[in-house]
Amino acid sequence: MYPHLAKDKNCTGCLACYDVCNHNAIKIITKNSHQHVRVDINACRECGLCEKSCPIITPIRKNEFEAMKVYGGWANDEQTRIDAASGGGFAGLAQSFFHLHKEDKVAVIGAALVNNRVYHKLIEHEKDITLLTNSKYIQSYTQGIYKEVSKKLKNGYWILFSGCPCQIAGLYGYLGKKRDCERLITIEVVCHGIASHEALDLHLEYYKSSHIYRFRDKRKGTQDWKFSQCTTIEQNGKEVKLKRKDDIFYSIYAGWMLDRKSCSNCQFSEINRVADITLADFWGLPVPDYYKQGVSLIIANNSKANSLIKNADSIYTFEDSLRTAIDGNPHLFTGYKFIQYHPIVIWPNFFRKVLSKKLRFNILTNKMPYKLFWAFYKLATIYLTKYRKQQTIKKLQEKAPNLLKIINRGGVKWPIPKLQKIHEYENRNNHHL
């Protein structure tokens, strides 16, 4: 009997099934500018490995939220924070990982932006961490990376693997029991959904640009959304950072209509997290005004993760409350969006044919008056999120009340001299960055 993989609406595109197949029976196809898979029945040997590796067909084990330890923090190095998204939590952890295992073989895996596409890449030198930093808002190509991780683990490497929760789940599905290797630590980002590469292509076409440098650029701004959530692209041979209000990519991204369908009903956006460590922007955290280059939310989901964070020498951390984290990151506990019922999402190919290119573009970018129709799905999602937040907090109050305790930040020793130095550095360089 031939294997039954996840339906297109549920497939996350993790591609674990592709990597695990030894018979070249899994083919990658592009549908609505997203990667999907199909089984070649002529090549299939019915071994069942693809079904076992698929985290949708064969659910993977998740962490228990009772073990969570919540931190805020940032990379110690100034330039690392400026180059990275949020507070540079990933870069700081990656640097620390190299330092902690300097006598061992080490590999760090993350997403790299190459020629307007994103690919998972493995590095073995600390100097290459910058290739994996900063946010990417289109899905990365992961084919081959799970095989590479498995080979490195067999050869005694210490591995730090980062990605979206579904990609961590794909890695675990591929590795099976080998996921429990003490030399493997995984990091997931709190994902708000993955836009197709069409979103970026439309953006670049609109601005007549050949390529994007960064999806998110803090070099002339701060952690605040209106400053940092802007793309930097090529225009007329120059590097140009767009203004937030003019950024077409983020207009499309915020509208959700070009996301993977699975992103509107994500099975991994729940309080029981997939990876060892969860990273996000620490939105809503009351920090000094002069410290606006970003603060990372860093959650240890098990003891192995907590040990790495505690021993990390390249990040500054302080304990905080899961309640604070939840307030600023609803995708910690829910990934459901009503946009999945929008006609353009349900029948994308039909509307590509019947709508003019300009009209479809205006709808995707939420221009008025089309935004009024999108607002219904947005409001419904907001109200459902509030309800699920109440349910999550109720669950936590019953099983892990300590996680919700408000932290008295009067006891937090902010590194004031260093922060003032950073503030002076920013003021000194903003005029020519």
C-alpha positions as CSV (number, residue, x, y, z in Angstrom):
1,M,0.0,0.0,0.0
2,Y,1.5,3.3,-1.1
3,P,2.2,5.9,1.6
4,H,-0.2,8.7,2.5
5,L,1.6,11.9,3.3
6,A,0.1,15.1,4.7
7,K,-2.5,16.8,2.5
8,D,-1.4,20.1,0.8
9,K,-3.4,22.2,3.3
10,N,-1.6,20.5,6.2
11,C,1.9,20.0,4.7
12,T,4.4,22.3,6.3
13,G,7.1,21.9,3.6
14,C,9.6,20.6,6.1
15,L,10.8,18.0,3.5
16,A,11.7,15.4,6.1
17,C,10.0,12.8,3.9
18,Y,12.2,13.9,1.0
19,D,15.4,13.4,2.9
20,V,14.5,10.1,4.5
21,C,13.5,8.4,1.2
22,N,16.3,6.2,-0.1
23,H,14.6,5.4,-3.4
24,N,14.1,8.8,-4.9
25,A,10.4,8.3,-4.7
26,I,9.5,11.7,-3.1
27,K,9.4,14.5,-5.6
28,I,9.3,18.2,-4.8
29,I,6.8,20.3,-6.6
30,T,6.0,24.0,-6.5
31,K,2.3,24.8,-5.8
32,N,1.2,28.4,-5.2
33,S,4.9,29.3,-4.8
34,H,5.3,26.9,-1.9
35,Q,7.1,23.6,-1.9
36,H,5.0,20.4,-1.6
37,V,5.8,16.8,-2.2
38,R,4.4,14.0,-4.3
39,V,5.0,10.2,-4.2
40,D,6.3,8.6,-7.4
41,I,4.5,5.2,-7.2
42,N,6.8,3.7,-9.7
43,A,9.8,4.3,-7.6
44,C,8.2,3.7,-4.2
45,R,9.2,0.6,-2.3
46,E,6.5,1.0,0.4
47,C,9.1,1.1,3.2
48,G,7.0,3.6,5.2
49,L,9.9,5.8,6.3
50,C,8.3,8.9,4.8
51,E,5.2,8.4,6.8
52,K,7.2,7.9,10.0
53,S,9.3,11.0,9.4
54,C,6.3,13.3,8.6
55,P,5.5,15.2,11.8
56,I,1.9,15.7,10.6
57,I,1.2,12.0,9.9
58,T,3.3,10.7,12.8
59,P,3.2,13.4,15.6
60,I,6.4,14.0,17.4
61,R,7.0,14.3,21.1
62,K,6.9,17.8,22.5
63,N,8.3,19.4,25.6
64,E,6.2,19.7,28.8
65,F,5.5,23.4,29.5
66,E,6.0,22.8,33.3
67,A,9.7,22.6,32.6
68,M,9.9,26.0,30.9
69,K,12.4,28.6,32.1
70,V,11.8,32.1,30.7
71,Y,14.5,34.6,30.1
72,G,15.1,37.9,28.4
73,G,18.5,38.7,27.0
74,W,20.8,40.0,24.3
75,A,24.1,39.3,22.7
76,N,27.0,40.9,24.6
77,D,28.7,42.1,21.4
78,E,27.4,45.4,20.2
79,Q,27.8,44.8,16.5
80,T,26.2,41.3,16.8
81,R,23.1,43.0,18.2
82,I,23.0,45.6,15.5
83,D,23.4,43.0,12.7
84,A,20.9,40.5,14.2
85,A,17.2,40.6,14.7
86,S,15.7,41.2,18.1
87,G,18.5,41.2,20.7
88,G,20.8,38.8,18.8
89,G,19.8,35.9,21.0
90,F,20.5,33.3,18.4
91,A,23.9,34.7,17.5
92,G,24.9,34.9,21.2
93,L,23.8,31.3,21.8
94,A,25.7,30.2,18.7
95,Q,28.8,32.0,19.7
96,S,28.6,30.4,23.2
97,F,28.0,27.0,21.7
98,F,31.3,27.2,19.8
99,H,33.1,28.4,23.0
100,L,31.6,25.7,25.2
101,H,32.7,23.0,22.8
102,K,35.9,24.5,21.5
103,E,37.8,21.2,22.0
104,D,35.1,19.3,20.0
105,K,33.8,19.3,16.4
106,V,30.9,21.8,16.2
107,A,28.3,22.7,13.5
108,V,25.6,25.3,13.6
109,I,22.7,25.2,11.2
110,G,20.4,28.0,10.3
111,A,18.7,29.9,7.5
112,A,20.8,32.0,5.1
113,L,19.6,34.5,2.5
114,V,21.1,33.8,-1.0
115,N,20.0,35.3,-4.2
116,N,16.4,36.3,-3.0
117,R,15.8,32.8,-1.6
118,V,16.4,31.3,1.8
119,Y,18.3,28.0,2.4
120,H,19.3,26.0,5.5
121,K,23.0,26.1,5.7
122,L,25.6,24.4,8.0
123,I,28.6,26.3,9.3
124,E,31.6,25.0,11.3
125,H,33.3,28.3,12.1
126,E,32.2,31.0,14.6
127,K,33.1,33.7,12.1
128,D,30.4,32.5,9.7
129,I,27.5,33.0,12.2
130,T,26.6,36.2,10.6
131,L,25.5,34.2,7.5
132,L,22.6,32.8,9.6
133,T,21.6,35.9,11.6
134,N,18.7,38.3,10.9
135,S,15.1,37.4,10.2
136,K,13.9,35.8,7.0
137,Y,10.2,35.8,6.3
138,I,10.0,33.3,3.4
139,Q,10.4,29.6,3.9
140,S,13.9,28.1,3.7
141,Y,14.7,25.2,1.5
142,T,15.7,22.3,3.7
143,Q,16.3,19.4,1.3
144,G,19.5,17.6,2.3
145,I,20.0,19.3,5.6
146,Y,18.5,16.5,7.8
147,K,20.8,14.0,6.1
148,E,23.8,16.3,6.9
149,V,22.8,16.6,10.6
150,S,22.5,12.8,10.9
151,K,26.0,12.3,9.3
152,K,27.5,15.0,11.6
153,L,26.0,13.4,14.7
154,K,27.4,10.0,13.7
155,N,30.8,11.6,13.3
156,G,30.7,13.0,16.9
157,Y,29.8,16.6,16.1
158,W,28.0,18.9,18.6
159,I,25.0,20.3,16.6
160,L,23.0,23.5,17.2
161,F,20.1,23.5,14.7
162,S,17.7,26.4,14.3
163,G,14.5,26.8,12.3
164,C,10.8,27.2,12.4
165,P,9.0,24.8,14.8
166,C,7.7,22.7,11.8
167,Q,11.3,22.3,10.6
168,I,12.5,21.2,14.1
169,A,9.6,18.7,14.0
170,G,10.8,17.6,10.6
171,L,14.3,17.1,11.9
172,Y,13.0,15.1,14.9
173,G,10.8,13.0,12.5
174,Y,13.8,12.3,10.3
175,L,16.1,11.4,13.3
176,G,13.6,9.2,15.2
177,K,15.1,8.0,18.4
178,K,18.4,9.7,17.6
179,R,16.8,13.1,18.4
180,D,17.6,12.5,22.0
181,C,21.4,12.6,21.4
182,E,22.9,14.9,24.0
183,R,25.1,16.6,21.3
184,L,22.0,18.0,19.5
185,I,20.3,21.2,20.7
186,T,17.5,22.7,18.7
187,I,16.3,26.3,18.5
188,E,12.9,27.4,17.1
189,V,11.7,30.9,16.4
190,V,8.2,31.9,17.3
191,C,6.8,31.8,13.8
192,H,3.9,34.0,12.6
193,G,3.5,32.2,9.4
194,I,5.6,31.7,6.2
195,A,4.9,33.9,3.2
196,S,5.6,32.3,-0.3
197,H,8.5,33.6,-2.3
198,E,5.9,35.2,-4.5
199,A,5.5,37.9,-1.8
200,L,9.1,38.8,-2.2
201,D,9.0,38.6,-6.0
202,L,6.1,41.0,-6.1
203,H,7.9,43.3,-3.7
204,L,11.0,43.4,-5.8
205,E,9.1,43.8,-9.0
206,Y,7.1,46.7,-7.6
207,Y,10.4,48.6,-6.7
208,K,12.2,47.4,-9.9
209,S,14.9,45.9,-7.6
210,S,17.2,43.0,-8.5
211,H,17.6,41.7,-4.9
212,I,16.9,42.0,-1.2
213,Y,19.7,42.6,1.3
214,R,17.8,42.2,4.5
215,F,14.2,41.5,5.5
216,R,14.7,43.4,8.7
217,D,17.2,46.2,9.3
218,K,18.0,47.8,12.6
219,R,21.1,49.6,11.5
220,K,19.2,52.9,11.1
221,G,16.4,52.2,13.5
222,T,15.5,50.3,16.7
223,Q,13.7,47.3,18.0
224,D,10.4,49.1,17.4
225,W,8.2,47.6,14.7
226,K,7.8,50.8,12.7
227,F,11.6,51.2,12.5
228,S,13.0,47.6,12.3
229,Q,10.3,45.8,10.2
230,C,11.5,47.2,6.9
231,T,13.3,45.6,4.0
232,T,16.6,46.8,2.6
233,I,16.8,46.3,-1.2
234,E,18.8,47.2,-4.2
235,Q,17.6,50.2,-6.2
236,N,19.5,51.7,-9.1
237,G,22.7,50.0,-7.8
238,K,22.3,51.3,-4.3
239,E,21.3,49.8,-1.0
240,V,18.0,51.4,0.1
241,K,16.1,50.8,3.3
242,L,12.4,51.4,2.7
243,K,10.1,53.2,5.1
244,R,7.7,51.0,7.0
245,K,4.6,52.6,5.4
246,D,6.0,52.0,1.9
247,D,7.2,48.5,2.4
248,I,5.1,46.3,0.0
249,F,6.6,43.0,1.3
250,Y,5.3,43.7,4.9
251,S,1.9,44.8,3.6
252,I,1.6,41.4,1.9
253,Y,3.2,39.5,4.8
254,A,0.8,41.1,7.3
255,G,-2.2,40.2,5.2
256,W,-1.4,36.4,5.5
257,M,-3.0,35.6,2.1
258,L,0.3,34.2,0.6
259,D,1.2,32.2,3.6
260,R,1.3,28.4,3.5
261,K,-2.2,27.0,4.2
262,S,-0.8,25.0,7.2
263,C,0.4,28.3,8.8
264,S,-3.3,29.3,9.4
265,N,-3.8,26.2,11.5
266,C,-0.3,25.5,12.8
267,Q,0.0,22.3,14.9
268,F,3.2,23.6,16.5
269,S,2.1,27.0,17.8
270,E,1.1,25.8,21.3
271,I,2.4,26.2,24.8
272,N,4.0,22.7,24.7
273,R,6.9,23.7,22.4
274,V,8.8,21.5,19.9
275,A,12.4,22.6,20.2
276,D,14.8,22.7,23.2
277,I,15.0,26.5,23.0
278,T,12.3,29.0,21.8
279,L,13.4,32.5,20.6
280,A,11.4,35.6,19.8
281,D,11.3,39.3,20.1
282,F,10.5,40.2,23.7
283,W,7.7,42.6,22.7
284,G,6.1,44.6,25.5
285,L,9.1,44.3,27.9
286,P,9.6,47.6,29.9
287,V,13.3,48.3,29.2
288,P,15.2,51.6,29.5
289,D,14.4,54.0,26.6
290,Y,18.1,54.0,25.5
291,Y,18.0,50.2,25.0
292,K,16.0,49.9,21.8
293,Q,18.3,47.8,19.7
294,G,16.4,44.8,20.9
295,V,15.7,42.3,23.6
296,S,15.3,38.6,22.8
297,L,12.8,36.3,24.5
298,I,14.7,33.1,25.3
299,I,12.8,30.1,26.6
300,A,14.5,26.9,27.8
301,N,12.0,24.1,27.3
302,N,14.0,21.4,29.1
303,S,17.0,21.0,31.4
304,K,19.5,20.5,28.5
305,A,18.5,23.9,27.0
306,N,18.6,25.6,30.4
307,S,22.1,24.3,31.0
308,L,23.3,25.9,27.7
309,I,21.6,29.2,28.5
310,K,23.0,29.3,32.0
311,N,26.6,28.6,30.7
312,A,26.4,30.8,27.7
313,D,29.2,33.4,27.8
314,S,28.2,35.6,24.8
315,I,24.7,36.6,26.0
316,Y,23.4,38.6,28.9
317,T,20.2,37.1,30.4
318,F,17.7,37.8,33.1
319,E,14.7,35.7,34.3
320,D,11.2,36.8,33.5
321,S,7.6,35.6,33.5
322,L,5.9,33.5,30.9
323,R,2.9,35.8,31.3
324,T,5.0,38.7,29.9
325,A,6.1,36.5,27.0
326,I,2.6,35.4,26.2
327,D,1.3,39.0,26.2
328,G,3.7,39.9,23.4
329,N,3.8,36.7,21.5
330,P,0.4,35.1,20.9
331,H,2.0,32.5,18.6
332,L,3.5,30.9,21.6
333,F,0.1,29.4,22.2
334,T,-2.0,29.6,19.0
335,G,-1.4,29.6,15.3
336,Y,-5.0,29.7,14.1
337,K,-6.0,32.3,11.6
338,F,-9.4,32.8,9.9
339,I,-7.7,34.0,6.8
340,Q,-7.7,30.4,5.7
341,Y,-11.4,30.9,4.7
342,H,-10.7,33.9,2.5
343,P,-11.7,33.2,-1.2
344,I,-8.2,34.1,-2.5
345,V,-6.7,31.6,0.0
346,I,-9.1,28.8,-0.8
347,W,-9.0,29.2,-4.6
348,P,-5.7,30.9,-5.4
349,N,-5.4,29.7,-9.0
350,F,-8.9,30.7,-9.9
351,F,-8.4,34.2,-8.7
352,R,-5.1,34.5,-10.5
353,K,-7.0,33.8,-13.7
354,V,-10.1,36.0,-13.2
355,L,-8.5,39.0,-11.4
356,S,-6.4,41.5,-13.2
357,K,-2.8,41.7,-12.0
358,K,-3.3,45.1,-10.5
359,L,-6.5,44.3,-8.7
360,R,-5.0,41.1,-7.2
361,F,-1.9,43.1,-6.1
362,N,-4.1,45.7,-4.4
363,I,-6.0,43.0,-2.5
364,L,-2.8,41.2,-1.5
365,T,-1.3,44.4,-0.2
366,N,-4.4,45.4,1.7
367,K,-5.0,48.6,0.0
368,M,-8.4,50.3,0.6
369,P,-11.2,49.5,0.1
370,Y,-10.1,45.9,-0.1
371,K,-8.7,46.0,3.4
372,L,-12.3,46.2,4.7
373,F,-13.0,42.7,3.5
374,W,-9.7,41.4,5.0
375,A,-10.5,43.1,8.3
376,F,-13.3,40.6,9.1
377,Y,-10.8,37.7,9.1
378,K,-8.4,39.8,11.1
379,L,-10.9,40.7,13.8
380,A,-12.2,37.2,14.1
381,T,-8.6,36.0,14.6
382,I,-8.0,38.6,17.2
383,Y,-11.0,37.6,19.3
384,L,-10.2,33.9,19.0
385,T,-6.6,34.6,20.1
386,K,-7.9,36.4,23.2
387,Y,-10.1,33.5,24.0
388,R,-7.2,31.0,23.6
389,K,-5.0,33.2,25.6
390,Q,-7.5,33.0,28.5
391,Q,-7.6,29.2,28.1
392,T,-3.8,29.0,28.1
393,I,-3.5,31.1,31.2
394,K,-6.1,29.1,33.0
395,K,-4.2,25.9,32.1
396,L,-1.0,27.4,33.4
397,Q,-2.6,28.6,36.6
398,E,-3.8,25.0,37.3
399,K,-0.5,23.2,36.4
400,A,2.4,25.7,36.6
401,P,1.4,28.9,38.4
402,N,5.0,29.9,39.1
403,L,5.5,30.5,35.3
404,L,2.9,33.3,35.5
405,K,4.3,35.2,38.4
406,I,5.1,38.8,37.5
407,I,8.9,39.4,37.9
408,N,10.0,42.3,40.1
409,R,12.4,43.9,37.7
410,G,13.7,46.1,40.4
411,G,16.1,43.2,41.1
412,V,17.3,43.0,37.5
413,K,20.7,44.6,37.2
414,W,20.7,46.1,33.7
415,P,24.3,46.6,32.5
416,I,23.8,50.4,32.5
417,P,27.4,51.5,31.5
418,K,27.5,49.1,28.6
419,L,24.0,50.2,27.4
420,Q,25.0,53.8,27.6
421,K,28.0,53.0,25.5
422,I,25.8,51.3,22.9
423,H,23.4,54.3,22.9
424,E,26.4,56.6,22.2
425,Y,27.6,54.3,19.5
426,E,24.1,54.4,17.8
427,N,23.9,58.2,18.0
428,R,27.4,58.5,16.6
429,N,26.8,56.2,13.6
430,N,23.1,56.8,12.7
431,H,23.9,59.8,10.5
432,H,25.9,57.8,8.0
433,L,24.5,54.3,8.3
